[in-house]
Amino acid sequence: MPWFNRRPVCRLVAGVTLAVGLASMAHAQGSGSATLDAIRTRGQVLCGIAGTVPGFSLPDSQGVMRGLDADSCRAVTAATLGDIAKTKFVVTTTQNRFTALQSGEVDLLSRSTTWTLGREGNLGLEFAWVNYYDGTGFLVKKSAGVKAAKEMDGATICVQPGTSTELAIADYYRLNNMKWTPILIADITEIQGAFLSGRCDAYSTDASALATFRFSQGPKADDLMLLPDIISKEPLGVMVRKADDKWFDIVRWTFIAMINAEEKGITSQNVDTFMDSKDPDIRRLLGLEGDMGKALGLDNKWAYNVIKQVGNLAEVWDRNITPMGVPRGINNIWTKGGLQYDPPIR
Ligand SMILES: N[C@@H](CCC(=O)N[C@@H](CS)C(=O)NCC(=O)O)C(=O)O
């Protein structure tokens, strides 16, 4: 049983032990963030990813972790330590991801995890930013002839346990007075195999992962169809432990910096040409004035390093998600009609 589910006294003891443990990792002259101090001592950012999802986090043929979630980790490392090579990827599962963050095994979690009240209220964790606005979808075989979710009364659905998907499907079926049978399989390869071999009528998870899984089937993608219904909101966010506000700020503002760079047309390729910019916003973003990095407990070049080494938000999207054939839609920045809106860096 995870510590957060035990009786309150155990929760208190575990919480104090964790706090003392993290505090003792801190520098003598700490930054005010136990996580940041531990990262500096270690020289690495430990980032929890899935490591199994194309477009989000999957090693390439050279063993390099690729994807939107992986690049989210790299961006935080660039801001914090100035060098993306100092990112250590830690593979987590849908079931152990929260314990990995609670126990300090990772400094942040960037693993297609939906921001919900239950998770933020109950786990001692919080969401610093949304890196993908998603929703629950259904993947079916075209041969089944199903065209809409409402036609799936009585269906058998493959879903990973411990996910918000499980709850979203239950809610949808309850609301529509329909019946379903869950087939709960934790392992991603196993669940996808179960769906392909016909053990379930549909495979359900975040629509993004269904789209990238379908894409990864190559010519066989044509046999599969993503139903048009998106039955829930799944804002996928990057999580940190509660009660380390400085670290929370660093993670949150790293994403804001990437949005701001996109808004200003600053990319990894052209960032150096902006170093004599007269635009006060750009000057503060790139650390030329204003001590914005210092305010976060970082070097003033924090955002420059993010942009130079990882890119702006559009570059991260285009590198990882565009090749999967998924349009940016609501994941665009606000000036292009999307939801990614950046508060001012000033
Ligand atoms: N967003 C949902 C679903 C998360 C989830 O199940 N993600 C899948 C698809 S993106 C995944 O990571 N699978 C890979 C694995 O389990 O190795 C949640 O937070 O519970």
The ligand as an SDF file (V2000), in Angstrom:
LIG
                    3D

 20 19  0  0  0  0  0  0  0  0999 V2000
   -3.7830   10.4460  -18.9560 N   0  0  0  0  0  0  0  0  0  0  0  0
   -4.2280    9.2490  -18.3070 C   0  0  0  0  0  0  0  0  0  0  0  0
   -3.7130    8.0080  -18.9880 C   0  0  0  0  0  0  0  0  0  0  0  0
   -2.2400    7.8140  -18.8260 C   0  0  0  0  0  0  0  0  0  0  0  0
   -1.8130    6.6040  -19.6270 C   0  0  0  0  0  0  0  0  0  0  0  0
   -2.3140    5.5050  -19.4270 O   0  0  0  0  0  0  0  0  0  0  0  0
   -0.9840    6.7950  -20.6100 N   0  0  0  0  0  0  0  0  0  0  0  0
   -0.6960    5.7250  -21.5100 C   0  0  0  0  0  0  0  0  0  0  0  0
   -0.8970    6.2040  -22.9220 C   0  0  0  0  0  0  0  0  0  0  0  0
   -0.2290    7.8180  -23.2190 S   0  0  0  0  0  0  0  0  0  0  0  0
    0.7290    5.3060  -21.2780 C   0  0  0  0  0  0  0  0  0  0  0  0
    1.5090    6.0340  -20.7500 O   0  0  0  0  0  0  0  0  0  0  0  0
    1.0880    4.1110  -21.6550 N   0  0  0  0  0  0  0  0  0  0  0  0
    2.4730    3.6960  -21.6660 C   0  0  0  0  0  0  0  0  0  0  0  0
    2.8250    2.7010  -20.5980 C   0  0  0  0  0  0  0  0  0  0  0  0
    2.0260    2.4230  -19.7170 O   0  0  0  0  0  0  0  0  0  0  0  0
    3.9680    2.2200  -20.6830 O   0  0  0  0  0  0  0  0  0  0  0  0
   -3.8240    9.2550  -16.8490 C   0  0  0  0  0  0  0  0  0  0  0  0
   -3.1650   10.2030  -16.4150 O   0  0  0  0  0  0  0  0  0  0  0  0
   -4.1990    8.3310  -16.1110 O   0  0  0  0  0  0  0  0  0  0  0  0
  1  2  1  0
  2  3  1  0
  2 18  1  0
  3  4  1  0
  4  5  1  0
  5  6  2  0
  5  7  1  0
  7  8  1  0
  8  9  1  0
  8 11  1  0
  9 10  1  0
 11 12  2  0
 11 13  1  0
 13 14  1  0
 14 15  1  0
 15 16  2  0
 15 17  1  0
 18 19  2  0
 18 20  1  0
M  END
$$$$
